[in-house]
Amino acid sequence: MKSRFPTLTGALLVGCLTLGLAAPAMAQDDVEPEDGAESEEHSLPTLKRRCHEAIDTRLDDLAKAQARVENVVALTPAHELAIDGIIDATQTGLTVLQNQVEAADEPQAVVRLCATVAPGYRVYLVVLPQTHLTVGADRSQAAVRAGSDVIDQLDEALERADAAGVDITEAQALRDQALVHLDAANAANDGIADAVLAVTPESFNNGAGGPVLDAARGDLRTTHAELQASSADAKAAAAALQDALSAVA
């Protein structure tokens, strides 16, 4: 006999991606030749080449990050605009610096200029982490919205089953747990993007920006864990409700 109860289907699909990009060997090392050294290693052409390589590496990684951002559907328009602005400004600054390096006619001048590459722009410690963390936060927020939709679908199914006299005790309890974890994910994720986008190379250098980025990484890990827990509970609730429906079919 055909069951008078509909088959319950549905699953909570969530994801949170936090990218990291390691800095190349020169990311934090400034070029500091010995004063008065005349070796080839400390010659003007060699110092320029090394500084150009450090800048070019950063410009290349910034361009790659910008291209990836363009393909992130979950990124909000405001956050995408902010990231583009930060990357554009960093690229412009590094390009100006590169031109100054090329125009320098003394080794000491190249050394002074190249010493500003890392602390002046913080590509690997600020700009790229800002990009990755903002993308991760916006993707997590999209996952929270998807989870909320699944909770709504569960509520509708539970209401219909309850009205038909089905025991929904277990399924309801699992649904409630899923919502608790989803709310925790939403709370942990709240404000991450805006906080990290406010960090600057200057605030990182004075010690204020680093803790903000570290806190954001921790909050994203919490968000991810809570989303996974919510997904598991929602799936278990759907399975429990299906079992209850099958028992009275």
C-alpha positions as CSV (number, residue, x, y, z in Angstrom):
1,M,0.0,0.0,0.0
2,K,1.4,3.4,-0.8
3,S,2.4,5.4,2.2
4,R,0.3,8.4,3.0
5,F,3.4,10.2,4.4
6,P,5.8,12.0,2.0
7,T,9.4,10.8,1.8
8,L,11.6,13.4,3.5
9,T,14.7,14.4,1.7
10,G,17.2,17.2,2.3
11,A,20.7,17.8,3.5
12,L,22.6,20.6,4.9
13,L,25.6,21.4,2.8
14,V,28.1,23.8,4.3
15,G,31.7,24.9,3.7
16,C,34.2,27.4,4.9
17,L,37.5,28.0,3.1
18,T,40.4,29.8,4.8
19,L,43.4,30.2,2.5
20,G,46.9,30.9,3.5
21,L,49.8,32.0,1.4
22,A,53.3,31.6,2.6
23,A,55.7,34.4,2.0
24,P,58.7,33.8,-0.2
25,A,62.1,33.8,1.3
26,M,62.6,37.5,0.9
27,A,59.2,38.4,2.4
28,Q,60.6,39.6,5.7
29,D,64.3,40.0,4.9
30,D,65.6,43.3,3.8
31,V,68.7,43.7,1.7
32,E,71.5,44.9,3.9
33,P,74.9,44.7,2.3
34,E,78.0,45.6,4.3
35,D,78.9,49.3,4.2
36,G,81.5,49.9,1.6
37,A,81.5,46.4,0.2
38,E,82.6,46.2,-3.4
39,S,81.7,42.6,-4.0
40,E,79.5,41.5,-6.9
41,E,76.8,40.5,-4.3
42,H,76.6,44.1,-3.1
43,S,77.0,45.8,-6.5
44,L,74.3,48.2,-7.7
45,P,73.0,45.9,-10.4
46,T,72.7,42.9,-8.0
47,L,71.0,45.0,-5.3
48,K,68.5,46.3,-7.9
49,R,67.9,42.8,-9.2
50,R,67.2,41.4,-5.8
51,C,64.9,44.3,-4.9
52,H,63.0,44.0,-8.2
53,E,62.5,40.3,-7.6
54,A,61.1,41.0,-4.1
55,I,58.6,43.5,-5.5
56,D,57.8,41.5,-8.6
57,T,56.9,38.4,-6.5
58,R,54.5,40.5,-4.4
59,L,52.9,42.1,-7.5
60,D,52.4,38.7,-9.0
61,D,50.8,37.3,-5.9
62,L,48.6,40.3,-5.5
63,A,47.4,39.9,-9.1
64,K,46.6,36.2,-8.5
65,A,44.6,37.1,-5.4
66,Q,42.7,39.7,-7.2
67,A,41.8,37.3,-10.0
68,R,40.6,34.7,-7.5
69,V,38.4,37.3,-5.7
70,E,36.6,38.1,-8.9
71,N,35.4,34.5,-9.0
72,V,34.0,34.3,-5.5
73,V,30.3,34.3,-5.7
74,A,29.7,34.6,-2.0
75,L,31.7,37.7,-1.6
76,T,29.5,40.8,-0.9
77,P,29.8,43.7,-3.3
78,A,31.0,46.0,-0.5
79,H,33.7,43.6,0.6
80,E,34.8,42.9,-3.0
81,L,35.1,46.7,-3.5
82,A,37.2,47.1,-0.3
83,I,39.5,44.2,-1.3
84,D,40.0,45.6,-4.8
85,G,40.8,49.0,-3.3
86,I,43.4,47.6,-0.9
87,I,45.1,45.5,-3.6
88,D,45.1,48.4,-6.1
89,A,46.6,50.8,-3.6
90,T,49.3,48.2,-2.7
91,Q,50.1,47.5,-6.3
92,T,50.4,51.2,-7.1
93,G,52.7,51.8,-4.1
94,L,55.0,48.9,-5.0
95,T,55.1,50.0,-8.7
96,V,56.2,53.5,-7.6
97,L,58.8,52.0,-5.3
98,Q,60.1,49.8,-8.1
99,N,60.5,52.8,-10.4
100,Q,62.5,54.6,-7.6
101,V,64.7,51.5,-7.2
102,E,65.4,51.5,-10.9
103,A,66.3,55.2,-10.9
104,A,68.6,55.0,-7.9
105,D,72.3,55.4,-8.7
106,E,73.9,54.4,-5.5
107,P,73.8,51.0,-3.6
108,Q,72.9,52.7,-0.3
109,A,69.9,54.3,-1.9
110,V,68.7,50.9,-3.2
111,V,69.2,49.4,0.2
112,R,67.1,52.2,1.9
113,L,64.3,51.8,-0.7
114,C,64.2,48.0,-0.6
115,A,64.1,48.1,3.2
116,T,60.6,49.5,2.9
117,V,59.2,46.7,0.8
118,A,58.1,44.4,3.6
119,P,57.1,46.8,6.4
120,G,55.7,49.4,4.1
121,Y,53.2,47.2,2.3
122,R,52.9,43.9,4.4
123,V,51.6,41.9,1.4
124,Y,52.1,38.6,3.1
125,L,51.2,39.5,6.7
126,V,48.3,41.9,6.0
127,V,47.0,42.2,2.5
128,L,46.7,38.6,1.4
129,P,45.4,37.5,4.8
130,Q,42.8,40.2,4.6
131,T,41.7,38.8,1.3
132,H,41.6,35.2,2.4
133,L,39.8,35.9,5.7
134,T,37.2,38.1,4.1
135,V,36.4,35.5,1.5
136,G,36.2,32.9,4.2
137,A,33.9,35.0,6.3
138,D,31.5,35.7,3.4
139,R,31.5,32.1,2.3
140,S,30.7,31.1,5.9
141,Q,27.8,33.6,6.0
142,A,26.4,32.1,2.8
143,A,26.6,28.7,4.5
144,V,24.7,30.1,7.5
145,R,22.0,31.3,5.3
146,A,21.8,27.9,3.6
147,G,21.6,26.2,7.0
148,S,18.8,28.5,8.0
149,D,16.9,27.4,4.9
150,V,17.3,23.8,5.8
151,I,16.1,24.4,9.3
152,D,13.0,26.0,7.9
153,Q,12.4,23.0,5.7
154,L,12.8,20.7,8.7
155,D,10.3,22.8,10.6
156,E,7.7,22.4,7.9
157,A,8.2,18.7,7.7
158,L,8.1,18.3,11.5
159,E,4.9,20.3,11.7
160,R,3.2,18.1,9.1
161,A,4.3,14.9,10.7
162,D,3.2,16.1,14.2
163,A,-0.2,17.0,12.8
164,A,-0.5,13.5,11.4
165,G,0.2,12.0,14.8
166,V,3.8,10.9,14.2
167,D,6.2,10.9,17.1
168,I,8.7,13.6,16.3
169,T,10.5,13.8,19.7
170,E,13.9,12.6,18.5
171,A,13.8,14.5,15.2
172,Q,12.8,17.7,17.0
173,A,15.6,17.5,19.5
174,L,18.2,17.0,16.8
175,R,16.7,19.9,14.9
176,D,17.0,22.1,18.0
177,Q,20.6,21.2,18.3
178,A,21.3,22.0,14.7
179,L,19.8,25.5,15.3
180,V,22.0,26.0,18.4
181,H,25.1,25.3,16.4
182,L,24.0,27.4,13.5
183,D,23.4,30.4,15.8
184,A,26.8,29.9,17.3
185,A,28.3,29.8,13.8
186,N,26.5,33.0,12.9
187,A,27.7,34.7,16.1
188,A,31.4,33.6,15.6
189,N,31.4,34.9,12.0
190,D,29.8,38.2,12.8
191,G,32.1,41.2,12.0
192,I,35.1,39.2,10.9
193,A,35.3,40.8,7.4
194,D,34.9,44.3,8.6
195,A,37.5,43.9,11.3
196,V,40.2,42.4,9.1
197,L,39.6,44.9,6.3
198,A,40.3,47.7,8.8
199,V,43.9,46.5,9.4
200,T,46.7,48.4,7.7
201,P,50.4,47.9,7.4
202,E,50.8,50.7,9.9
203,S,48.5,49.1,12.5
204,F,50.3,45.8,12.0
205,N,53.7,47.4,12.5
206,N,52.6,49.1,15.7
207,G,51.3,45.8,17.1
208,A,47.5,46.5,16.9
209,G,46.7,44.7,13.6
210,G,48.2,41.3,14.2
211,P,45.9,40.3,17.1
212,V,42.9,41.3,14.9
213,L,43.9,39.0,12.2
214,D,44.7,36.2,14.7
215,A,41.3,36.6,16.3
216,A,39.7,36.4,12.9
217,R,41.4,33.1,12.2
218,G,40.2,31.7,15.5
219,D,36.7,32.9,14.9
220,L,36.6,31.4,11.4
221,R,37.8,28.0,12.8
222,T,35.0,28.2,15.4
223,T,32.5,29.1,12.6
224,H,33.6,26.2,10.5
225,A,33.3,23.7,13.5
226,E,29.8,25.0,14.4
227,L,28.6,24.7,10.8
228,Q,29.8,21.2,10.6
229,A,28.1,20.3,13.8
230,S,24.9,22.0,12.6
231,S,25.1,20.0,9.3
232,A,25.5,16.7,11.1
233,D,22.5,17.4,13.5
234,A,20.3,18.6,10.6
235,K,21.0,15.4,8.6
236,A,20.4,13.3,11.7
237,A,17.1,15.1,12.3
238,A,16.0,14.4,8.8
239,A,16.9,10.7,9.1
240,A,15.1,10.4,12.5
241,L,12.0,12.0,11.0
242,Q,12.1,9.7,8.0
243,D,12.4,6.7,10.4
244,A,9.4,7.9,12.3
245,L,7.4,8.4,9.2
246,S,8.3,4.9,8.0
247,A,7.3,3.3,11.3
248,V,3.6,4.5,10.8
249,A,3.4,4.0,7.1
